[in-house]
Amino acid sequence: MKDAEIKDLPVAELTERIATEKANLLRMKINHRISPVENQSLIRKSRRSVARMLGALTQKQNVK
């Protein structure tokens, strides 16, 4: 997701997407430990996506 898309999301949907992405990241990490993932950059992209969403969520909560 792009930063502009993340900033436009409401808080409820943002928290839902964070939970989904965290679960996806955990699944990828476990699969990578069992058998190495072909494209390891996907793990990095997922981790950074979670961080961006958490940052946007924190920013929205501090504004209100």
TIPA-392606 format. One record per residue: chain; z negated, y, x of N, C-alpha, C, O in turn. Coordinates in Angstrom, 3 decimals, always signed. Layout:
! TIPA-392606
R, A, Z, Y, X, Z, Y, X, Z, Y, X, Z, Y, X .
...
! end
This chain:
! TIPA-392606
R, A, +0.000, -1.184, +0.830, +0.000, +0.000, +0.000, +0.000, +1.246, +0.874, -0.574, +1.262, +1.963 .
R, A, +0.636, +2.257, +0.389, +0.674, +3.522, +1.107, -0.521, +4.375, +0.696, -1.119, +4.174, -0.361 .
R, A, -0.850, +5.327, +1.554, -2.012, +6.172, +1.303, -1.890, +6.950, -0.004, -2.876, +7.105, -0.724 .
R, A, -0.716, +7.430, -0.309, -0.516, +8.192, -1.541, -0.762, +7.313, -2.772, -1.338, +7.773, -3.758 .
R, A, -0.336, +6.076, -2.716, -0.551, +5.151, -3.830, -2.036, +4.842, -3.993, -2.541, +4.738, -5.110 .
R, A, -2.722, +4.697, -2.873, -4.149, +4.381, -2.915, -4.932, +5.549, -3.507, -5.841, +5.337, -4.310 .
R, A, -4.598, +6.763, -3.128, -5.321, +7.936, -3.613, -5.113, +8.175, -5.100, -5.963, +8.787, -5.747 .
R, A, -3.999, +7.704, -5.657, -3.708, +7.912, -7.071, -4.400, +6.894, -7.974, -4.438, +7.084, -9.190 .
R, A, -4.942, +5.829, -7.414, -5.569, +4.793, -8.225, -6.924, +5.246, -8.749, -7.656, +5.946, -8.050 .
R, A, -7.266, +4.851, -9.980, -8.611, +5.137, -10.480, -9.647, +4.265, -9.755, -9.298, +3.250, -9.152 .
R, A, -10.898, +4.662, -9.819, -11.966, +3.985, -9.084, -12.084, +2.519, -9.485, -12.267, +1.659, -8.623 .
R, A, -11.982, +2.222, -10.776, -12.134, +0.839, -11.245, -11.038, -0.063, -10.670, -11.314, -1.167, -10.202 .
R, A, -9.819, +0.410, -10.710, -8.705, -0.390, -10.195, -8.784, -0.518, -8.674, -8.416, -1.547, -8.108 .
R, A, -9.262, +0.530, -8.025, -9.411, +0.513, -6.581, -10.435, -0.530, -6.143, -10.204, -1.259, -5.179 .
R, A, -11.556, -0.603, -6.841, -12.570, -1.604, -6.495, -12.051, -3.017, -6.747, -12.373, -3.944, -6.004 .
R, A, -11.252, -3.174, -7.792, -10.659, -4.485, -8.092, -9.682, -4.902, -6.991, -9.678, -6.058, -6.570 .
R, A, -8.867, -3.973, -6.531, -7.907, -4.282, -5.467, -8.599, -4.554, -4.134, -8.134, -5.376, -3.344 .
R, A, -9.708, -3.863, -3.889, -10.472, -4.115, -2.674, -10.998, -5.540, -2.682, -10.902, -6.246, -1.677 .
R, A, -11.551, -5.965, -3.806, -12.074, -7.329, -3.907, -10.962, -8.355, -3.718, -11.153, -9.358, -3.031 .
R, A, -9.822, -8.114, -4.314, -8.688, -9.027, -4.190, -8.203, -9.106, -2.747, -7.946, -10.192, -2.226 .
R, A, -8.081, -7.955, -2.113, -7.581, -7.924, -0.739, -8.581, -8.548, +0.234, -8.185, -9.200, +1.201 .
R, A, -9.872, -8.349, -0.020, -10.888, -8.974, +0.837, -10.827, -10.492, +0.727, -10.942, -11.199, +1.728 .
R, A, -10.645, -10.993, -0.504, -10.528, -12.437, -0.694, -9.291, -12.974, +0.008, -9.340, -14.040, +0.621 .
R, A, -8.194, -12.253, -0.076, -6.952, -12.639, +0.592, -7.132, -12.650, +2.106, -6.652, -13.560, +2.782 .
R, A, -7.821, -11.643, +2.642, -8.077, -11.556, +4.074, -8.938, -12.732, +4.540, -8.663, -13.339, +5.574 .
R, A, -9.963, -13.043, +3.784, -10.828, -14.168, +4.133, -10.039, -15.480, +4.138, -10.209, -16.306, +5.035 .
R, A, -9.186, -15.666, +3.147, -8.362, -16.871, +3.068, -7.419, -16.972, +4.270, -7.234, -18.051, +4.835 .
R, A, -6.827, -15.839, +4.655, -5.926, -15.843, +5.805, -6.677, -16.160, +7.092, -6.170, -16.896, +7.938 .
R, A, -7.872, -15.616, +7.248, -8.662, -15.886, +8.455, -9.037, -17.365, +8.548, -8.965, -17.960, +9.623 .
R, A, -9.435, -17.952, +7.428, -9.801, -19.367, +7.424, -8.578, -20.220, +7.739, -8.661, -21.152, +8.539 .
R, A, -7.457, -19.911, +7.123, -6.228, -20.664, +7.392, -5.788, -20.515, +8.843, -5.250, -21.450, +9.435 .
R, A, -6.018, -19.340, +9.408, -5.629, -19.108, +10.797, -6.491, -19.942, +11.751, -6.006, -20.396, +12.788 .
R, A, -7.740, -20.140, +11.411, -8.611, -20.951, +12.269, -8.249, -22.421, +12.205, -8.373, -23.137, +13.199 .
R, A, -7.808, -22.872, +11.057, -7.430, -24.274, +10.903, -6.101, -24.544, +11.599, -5.999, -25.442, +12.434 .
R, A, -5.108, -23.778, +11.257, -3.804, -23.887, +11.913, -3.274, -22.469, +12.090, -3.195, -21.724, +11.113 .
R, A, -2.916, -22.079, +13.291, -2.523, -20.698, +13.558, -1.407, -20.203, +12.639, -0.427, -20.900, +12.375 .
R, A, -1.594, -18.989, +12.170, -0.615, -18.346, +11.310, +0.576, -17.929, +12.154, +0.417, -17.492, +13.294 .
R, A, +1.759, -18.064, +11.597, +2.967, -17.731, +12.344, +3.036, -16.230, +12.652, +3.406, -15.836, +13.758 .
R, A, +2.680, -15.404, +11.678, +2.738, -13.953, +11.858, +1.315, -13.399, +11.801, +0.784, -13.149, +10.719 .
R, A, +0.710, -13.210, +12.951, -0.682, -12.782, +13.022, -0.877, -11.327, +12.637, -1.997, -10.915, +12.335 .
R, A, +0.177, -10.550, +12.641, +0.047, -9.141, +12.282, -0.307, -8.955, +10.805, -0.780, -7.889, +10.411 .
R, A, -0.081, -9.985, +9.990, -0.447, -9.895, +8.578, -1.952, -9.753, +8.411, -2.412, -9.061, +7.503 .
R, A, -2.723, -10.402, +9.276, -4.171, -10.298, +9.218, -4.587, -8.866, +9.533, -5.444, -8.303, +8.852 .
R, A, -3.992, -8.285, +10.548, -4.299, -6.905, +10.925, -3.930, -5.941, +9.803, -4.701, -5.036, +9.484 .
R, A, -2.757, -6.128, +9.204, -2.319, -5.247, +8.122, -3.257, -5.337, +6.926, -3.576, -4.326, +6.300 .
R, A, -3.693, -6.541, +6.615, -4.609, -6.733, +5.502, -5.950, -6.060, +5.781, -6.515, -5.405, +4.906 .
R, A, -6.452, -6.223, +6.993, -7.732, -5.617, +7.360, -7.649, -4.089, +7.284, -8.573, -3.435, +6.800 .
R, A, -6.559, -3.539, +7.754, -6.390, -2.083, +7.713, -6.206, -1.581, +6.284, -6.649, -0.484, +5.945 .
R, A, -5.559, -2.377, +5.457, -5.386, -2.002, +4.059, -6.745, -1.924, +3.353, -6.994, -1.002, +2.576 .
R, A, -7.614, -2.891, +3.627, -8.957, -2.882, +3.052, -9.702, -1.631, +3.521, -10.373, -0.971, +2.727 .
R, A, -9.587, -1.312, +4.791, -10.267, -0.141, +5.333, -9.763, +1.147, +4.681, -10.555, +2.041, +4.382 .
R, A, -8.462, +1.246, +4.462, -7.908, +2.434, +3.810, -8.439, +2.565, +2.385, -8.807, +3.656, +1.948 .
R, A, -8.476, +1.449, +1.671, -8.958, +1.483, +0.294, -10.445, +1.823, +0.238, -10.877, +2.574, -0.636 .
R, A, -11.229, +1.273, +1.165, -12.652, +1.590, +1.200, -12.872, +3.068, +1.516, -13.764, +3.701, +0.950 .
R, A, -12.077, +3.605, +2.398, -12.171, +5.031, +2.718, -11.842, +5.903, +1.526, -12.527, +6.891, +1.262 .
R, A, -10.797, +5.542, +0.807, -10.411, +6.310, -0.382, -11.485, +6.201, -1.458, -11.771, +7.180, -2.148 .
R, A, -12.075, +5.030, -1.605, -13.137, +4.840, -2.596, -14.352, +5.693, -2.252, -14.933, +6.332, -3.129 .
R, A, -14.731, +5.704, -0.999, -15.867, +6.509, -0.567, -15.590, +7.982, -0.794, -16.474, +8.720, -1.228 .
R, A, -14.385, +8.412, -0.508, -14.008, +9.814, -0.703, -14.079, +10.189, -2.174, -14.571, +11.267, -2.508 .
R, A, -13.598, +9.323, -3.060, -13.640, +9.613, -4.493, -15.065, +9.644, -5.008, -15.388, +10.455, -5.875 .
R, A, -15.916, +8.785, -4.497, -17.300, +8.751, -4.965, -18.080, +9.963, -4.474, -18.983, +10.425, -5.171 .
R, A, -17.762, +10.490, -3.299, -18.459, +11.661, -2.774, -18.013, +12.947, -3.435, -18.772, +13.916, -3.462 .
R, A, -16.806, +12.986, -3.968, -16.286, +14.187, -4.608, -16.990, +14.430, -5.932, -17.270, +15.575, -6.288 .
R, A, -17.268, +13.392, -6.642, -17.860, +13.524, -7.980, -19.301, +13.874, -7.936, -19.933, +14.018, -8.982 .
! end
